[in-house]
């Protein structure tokens, strides 16, 4: 299991567009991916679950990967977050 923390810089938080980008990118990952913020944790491959977290600008999320190819998926996702959010 590997994970990283990330502070959201997107001014509107994880609304539909960025949530959709995350889900599309992670759909091809063979491992389990969970996004956590505070006491909420959701399957990062489910759009409505990610949007339902209501993550705001400045919130810190933890993205956790567990399973096959977890390390490469983590690195790819961290780079994606750095470039887009």
C-alpha positions as CSV (number, residue, x, y, z in Angstrom):
1,X,0.0,0.0,0.0
2,X,1.3,3.4,-1.0
3,X,-0.2,6.9,-0.7
4,X,0.4,10.6,-1.0
5,X,-1.1,13.7,0.5
6,X,-2.0,16.7,-1.7
7,X,-3.4,20.1,-0.9
8,X,-6.1,21.1,-3.5
9,X,-5.3,24.3,-5.3
10,X,-8.2,24.3,-7.8
11,X,-10.2,27.4,-6.8
12,X,-13.5,25.6,-6.9
13,X,-12.2,22.4,-5.3
14,X,-13.0,18.9,-6.7
15,X,-16.1,19.9,-8.6
16,X,-17.4,17.9,-11.7
17,X,-14.6,18.7,-14.2
18,X,-11.6,17.9,-12.0
19,X,-13.4,14.9,-10.4
20,X,-14.1,13.6,-13.9
21,X,-10.5,14.0,-14.9
22,X,-9.3,12.0,-11.9
23,X,-11.8,9.2,-12.4
24,X,-11.0,8.9,-16.1
25,X,-7.3,8.7,-15.4
26,X,-7.7,6.1,-12.6
27,X,-10.2,3.8,-14.4
28,X,-7.3,2.0,-16.1
29,X,-5.4,1.4,-12.9
30,X,-5.6,-2.3,-11.8
31,X,-5.2,-1.4,-8.1
32,X,-7.7,-0.2,-5.6
33,X,-7.6,3.6,-5.2
34,X,-9.2,5.5,-2.3
35,X,-9.4,9.3,-1.8
36,X,-9.7,10.5,1.8
37,X,-10.4,13.9,3.1
38,X,-11.0,14.4,6.8
39,X,-13.2,11.5,8.0
40,X,-14.5,10.7,4.5
41,X,-13.1,8.1,2.2
42,X,-14.4,7.1,-1.2
43,X,-13.5,4.9,-4.2
44,X,-11.6,7.2,-6.5
45,X,-12.9,5.5,-9.6
46,X,-16.5,6.5,-8.9
47,X,-17.4,10.0,-10.2
48,X,-20.3,10.8,-7.9
49,X,-18.4,9.5,-4.9
50,X,-15.5,11.9,-5.6
51,X,-17.8,14.8,-6.2
52,X,-19.9,14.0,-3.1
53,X,-16.9,14.5,-0.9
54,X,-17.2,18.3,-1.5
55,X,-13.5,18.9,-1.3
56,X,-12.7,22.6,-1.3
57,X,-9.7,24.6,-2.3
58,X,-7.1,24.3,0.5
59,X,-8.3,20.9,1.7
60,X,-5.7,18.1,2.0
61,X,-6.6,14.8,0.4
62,X,-4.8,11.5,0.8
63,X,-4.8,9.2,-2.2
64,X,-4.1,5.6,-1.3
65,X,-3.2,2.8,-3.7
66,X,-3.4,-0.9,-2.9
67,X,-2.7,-3.8,-5.2
68,X,-1.2,-4.6,-8.5
69,X,1.0,-1.8,-10.0
70,X,0.3,0.5,-6.9
71,X,3.7,2.2,-7.0
72,X,3.5,3.2,-10.7
73,X,-0.1,4.3,-10.3
74,X,0.8,6.4,-7.3
75,X,3.6,8.2,-9.2
76,X,1.5,8.8,-12.3
77,X,-1.4,10.1,-10.2
78,X,0.8,12.4,-8.1
79,X,2.3,13.9,-11.3
80,X,-1.3,14.4,-12.6
81,X,-2.3,16.2,-9.5
82,X,0.8,18.4,-9.6
83,X,0.1,19.4,-13.2
84,X,-3.7,19.9,-12.9
85,X,-4.7,20.8,-9.4
